[in-house]
Amino acid sequence: MKRTPDTFVFPSELGARLRDLRLRAGLTQLGLAQAMGRTGKKAGNLVGRIERGDERYPSFGLIADFLRGCRAGFKDVTDILDLYTNLPTLPQKVFGRALAKIAANLSQKWQDQVTDYDLHFDHPKASAKPDVKQTMPDRLKRLERARKMAAAARRRYLYGQFLMHEVNKTGTELPGVFETMLFNHGLEWFGIFYRTRGKQPEARERQLVASEERFTKGSGVPVSAIRYIQDAVRRHFGEMEMRGDMDWLPVLGLDEYEAGLLAPTRKRELKREEHDEFVRKFGEYETARKAAVEQVWNEAQPVLDEANVAERYRPVYRGAVATFCMAAANTEPGSAQERRQVEEYILEPRWIGLGLDTALAQKLATIVLVRFRDLANSFPPDPRPKR
């Protein structure tokens, strides 16, 4: 099956993370390949291709074997994988472009209103009864509804611009509150005219008369000003009908949306320069993080010297320092998650068998967690979204 640019491609950030996990485990590429069950002289090349990102479409099993060989888990790479899984799906992308096109001819205020209106219907209501199944509206129906909402927003804008102009021409000095009331009365009349289009004239006139009586009795606005606005609305609505403003809809054939699903754009949703900027920022962050890990490791040497740790056992402590630094970067101080990450390494039988002293490792963890967090205050921002 042919892949499109919208499908998963192995990110270079994931390769860098996997390489860190291998180094933390103290393994060479060939050693990891053997731990993964891959044999042969060139088995190490597979690990190298994974770490460089040259394996663009690695299988789930291959990544699982890599993590298993490092004595790591998917929890160590989920933050990077979630950068992809949190992206909108292809139908969501196409729908988003279609919705933006619908609102393109409106001012920003009305564009936001159209989008908010769509989101209001797209999300289930929290107050709904739990035993009532809520179904999401079909996207084609959502687009058609958004077109009507955009048209209504445009009409309200045209009504508002006209009424603001006419209220100032009533010929009387009205208090501000009267001007607002008169403006709203004009909007009410516009609404009546629009709702009664195509219906019997008597029904429209009955609603207009009832509206006039309510407003005249309850507002205190001079009758002359009321009649002026009403006549202006009646005249202007007829002009808008003649121009076709009442029937205007944003140009978007719904078949155009369906075609977008069948033949998705070849262009990546994230522009290349945006991706490059993310990679640049992530590289700066990773460079600072790795330098801090190296500095913390160097500062840990006197502790190991004092404990008379032999040189052949130091690689396992280096892996411990890298693990403690990762815990400091990804967890809150004193949290249960921090303790779990530290204890998982300290109590791992494999490291104990390779010479790790659990008491010394615990002492080292206390020092490393504080020191790494202190150095992390000077890191450039991590561009990855917070979980």
N, C-alpha and C positions, 0 to 999 in steps of 0.2 A: 504494500500500500504506500502510495506516495505521500511524503510528509510535507506539510506547509510550514512557514515560519512561525505559526501559532502553536506548534507542538514543542514539547520539551527538548532542549538542547543542553548538554552537560555544561554548566557554568564553570568558568575558570576559578571562581571563588570556592567552589566545592572541591576542586582538585587541590587547592592550597590547604584547605582544612584537612583533607584526607592525608596529605603529606605530613602535616603537623601531628596527626594522630599516630602515624607510623613512627615518626621520630620520637614522640613521647613514649612509645612502646619499646624504643631502643632497637628497632629492626632495620636491616638493610632492605633494599627493594627485592633482592633475591630471597632473603630470609622471609619476607612477608609473602612472596609468591609461594614459597614452600608451605607456609602456614595456611595459605588459602587452598592448598591441594593442587597447585600448578607445578609441574615438573619440567625439566629440560633446561638446557643452557640459556635459552632466551626467555625463560619464565619471568625474569625480573623486568624485561621490557614491557610486559603487560602492566605492571604496577606503575612504571614510568609514564606510560601513555595515559593511564587513569589520572595520575597526579597533574599531568600537563593539560588535561582536558582533550586529548587527542581521541579518546574514546567518546565520540559525540553522543551515542545512544547506548550507554551501558545498560545491561539488564539489571533487574532488581536483585537477582541472585549474585551477580558479580559484586555489587556494592555491599551486599550482606556478607559475602565471604571476606571482602576487604576489611570491613569493620570487625568481624569476628577474629580475623588474624591479628588485629591490633588490640584485641580485648576491649573494644569500644562498642558503642551501640548507636542506633539511629537517633537517639536523643542528642548525640554529639553533632549532628549535621542538620537537624530539623529546622533550625532558624534559617539556614541557607535555602533548603528545599521549599520552605514556606514563602520565600520571595517569589517563587514561581506559582505555587498553588493558590496564593492570595490574589494573583492577577485575575481580571475578569475573563469569563469564558468567551468564546467566539461569538455566540448569539448576543451576549451582553455588549460586546464591543460594537457589533453591527447596529444593535438597537440604540446604543449611546450616540453613534454617529447620526443615525436617522433622527433621533430626538433633538440633537443639536441643530440639524438642518431645519427642522420644523420651527424652532425658536429663533433662527438666525436673523430674521427681519425685524425682530422686536428689540426694544431697549433692554439693557441689562436687568433692570428691575423686573420687567415682564418675563424675560427669559428665565430668571430664577423662580418666578411664580409658576411657570409651566413645569419646570423640573420638580419643584416641591409638590405640585399637584399630582404629578405622576408617581413620585415616591410615596405619597400618602396612600394611594391605592395599591401600590406594589407591596406594602408591608402589612401583615395581618394586624388587626386592631387588638391591643392588649386587653381591652375590656370585653372581648368576645367570649361567649360561653365556651368552656373547655370541650363540651360534648358536640359543638357545632364545627364541622370540618370546613376550613376556609381554603378556598381554591384561588390560586393566583390567576389574574386575568391573562388571556392570550395576548402575546406581544403585539400582534396585528391590531387587536382591539385597543390595546394601550396606545399605540401610535395614532389610531384614528381619534381616540379621545383626546390625546395631546394636541392634535391638529385643531380640534374644536376649541380646546382651552386656549391655544395661541390666538385663534381668531377672536375669541371673547375678550382676551386681554387687549388685543389691538382695538376692538370696538370701545372698550372702557377708556382707553387712552384717548381716542378721538372724541368721545363724549366729554371727557374731562377737560381737554384743551378747549373745546368749543364753549363749555359752560363757564369756565374761568373767565373767558373773554366776555361772554354775554352778561354775567353777573355784574361786572364792572360798568356795564352800559345801561343799567336799569333806570338811570336818570334820577336816583334818589341817593342820599347819603345814608347808607345802612350800617348799623353796628356790625362788628365782625361776626358775632354769633348769628345774626340774621343772614349774612352772606353765606355762611356755612349751611344753614338750614335751606336756603334757596337753592344752593348748589345740589344738595342731596335730593331736594324735590325734583329738580331737573333730571337727575340720574334715575329717579323712580319713574318718571314719565318716559324716558328713553327705554327703560326696561319693559314697561307696559306696551309700548309701540312694537318692540322686538318680539315679545312673547305672543302678541295677537296678530302677527303677520299671517295672511292667508285665511284668517277667520272672519266671521261675519262682523261688519262694521259696528253693529249695535253692541257687541260684546266688548270691543275696544272702548267705545264711548262710555259705557257703563263704568268700566274700571277707571277711566280718566276722571269722570265726574266724582266718583267716590274718593279718589285720591285728592282732588282739588278741595272737596268739602272738609276732609280730615285736616289737611294742611292749613286751610284758611282759618278754621276754628281754633286750632291748637297752636299755631306758630306765632301769631301777632305780626307777621310780615305784611307790609302794605299790599292791598289787593292789586294795585297797579303794577307793582314789581312782580307779583306772582303771575299775572296775566302776560306780562312781557316775556318772562322766561318760558311759559307754556307755549306761547305762539312761536317763539324762537325754536323750541324743541320740535314742535310739529313740522315747521318749515324745513329745519335742518335734517330731520330724519328722512323726509321725502327726498331731499337732495342726495343723501347718502345711499338710499335705495336705488336712485337713478344711476349713480356711479358704480353700483355693484358692491359697495362696502359691506353690505349686510350678508352677502354671499361669499365673501373672500375666505379662502382657506390657504394655508402654506402649501407650496408646491412640493409634493412628495408622493409619487405613486407608490402604493403599498406593494406592488409587484417589484418595485425597485429595492425595497427592503428584503423581500424574499430572494431576489437575485443576489444580494449581498451575502446571504447565507450559503447559497449554492456555489458561488464563485468568490470566496473571501479575498480581500486585498492581499497582495504579496508583500506589502510593506509592513514592517513590524510596527506594532502599536507604540512601543517605546522607541523614540527616535534614536538613531545610532549615537548622536552626540550626547543624549541623556544617559545612555548605557555607558559610554566611555567616561562620562563625568562620575557616574557611580563607581566604576572600576577604579578610577583615579583616587577618589576619596577613600574607598575601601583599602586600596594599596597603601595610602598614607597611614591609615589607622593600623593596618597589619604590621607595617614597618615599625611603628612606634611600639606596638604590643610586643613584637618579637624582641626588640631591643630591651624592653623592660624585663622580659623573661630572662634574657641573658644577663642583665645587670643583677637581678635578684639571685640568679644561680651563682654568680661570682661572689655576691655578698654572703651566700650561704656556706661558702667554703670553710670559713673559720669554725662554724658549728660542726661541720663534718670532721675537720682536723682535730677539734677538741675531743670528739668521740672516737678518734683513731679509726675512722672508716677507711678501709683499704681502697686503693685506686680501682681495683677490679669490680668493686661494688658500687662505685659512684654513678655509673650510668642509670642504675635503677632509682637512685635518689634524684638524678636529673629529670627522669620521667615523673617523679613525684612532684618536683618543683613546678614542672609544666602543668601538671594536673591541678595543683593548688592555685596557680595563676589563672587558669581557666575558670575555676570555681569562683575566684575573686571577681572576675570580669562578668560572670553570668548570674550571680546570686547576690542576695542581700546579706550584709554582715550578720552573723549569728543565726541565720535562718536554718530551717530544717533541711532545705535543699543544699545549702553549703555543707552542712555536716555529712549529708548522704554522699555527696561527691567525694569529699575527703576520705571518708571511711571506706568507700568502695575500693579506692586505690590501696589504702593502708592495709586493709584486711584481705586483699586478693592473695590467695595461696601462691600464685605464680611468683609474685614479687617477693613474698616472704621466703620462698624457696631460693630466690636469686640473691638473698642476703639483706633484705629490707628489715630493719629493726623498727617495730611498730611504735615504740615509745619515742625513739628519736624522730621518726617520721611525723608523729603528732606534734612534737616540739617545733619541728621545721615548718609544719603547716601553720602554726600560730604566728610565726615570724613572717612567712611568705605572704599570707593573706593581707596582713596589715601593710607590709612594704609595697606589694604590687598595687593595692588600692591607692596608696599615696602617690605612686608614680603615674597611675592612670588619670589623675586629675589634670595632667599636662598633655594628655593624648588629644589628637584632632578628633572631631566628632565621628562616632560610628554611624555610617549612612544607612545601616540596616534598620528596618522598622522594629520598634520595641514590641516584645511579646506581652 
